[in-house]
C-alpha cells in the first residue's frame, strides 16, 4: 500500500495506464479493469 501512496509510483502507474489505454481504446472494459 505504501508504494501506491508514493507520488513517484503513482505517476508511473498513471503513465502505464495511459499507454495501455491508448491502444486499448477499443476495449473500454480492459481500461476500466486496470
C-alpha positions as CSV (number, residue, x, y, z in Angstrom):
1,X,0.0,0.0,0.0
2,X,2.9,2.3,0.8
3,X,4.1,2.1,-2.9
4,X,0.7,3.3,-4.1
5,X,0.9,6.3,-1.8
6,X,4.3,7.2,-3.2
7,X,3.9,10.1,-5.8
8,X,6.6,8.6,-8.0
9,X,4.8,5.3,-8.2
10,X,1.5,6.9,-8.8
11,X,3.0,8.9,-11.7
12,X,4.5,5.7,-13.2
13,X,1.2,3.8,-12.8
14,X,-0.7,6.7,-14.4
15,X,1.7,6.7,-17.4
16,X,1.4,2.9,-17.8
17,X,-2.4,3.1,-17.7
18,X,-2.4,5.9,-20.2
19,X,-0.1,4.0,-22.6
20,X,-2.3,0.9,-22.2
21,X,-5.5,2.9,-22.6
22,X,-4.3,4.4,-25.9
23,X,-4.0,1.1,-27.8
24,X,-6.9,-0.4,-25.8
25,X,-9.2,2.4,-26.7
26,X,-11.4,-0.1,-28.4
27,X,-11.6,-2.2,-25.2
28,X,-13.0,0.2,-22.5
29,X,-13.7,-2.8,-20.3
30,X,-9.9,-3.6,-20.2
31,X,-9.1,0.0,-19.3
32,X,-11.7,0.0,-16.6
33,X,-10.3,-3.1,-15.1
34,X,-6.8,-1.5,-14.8
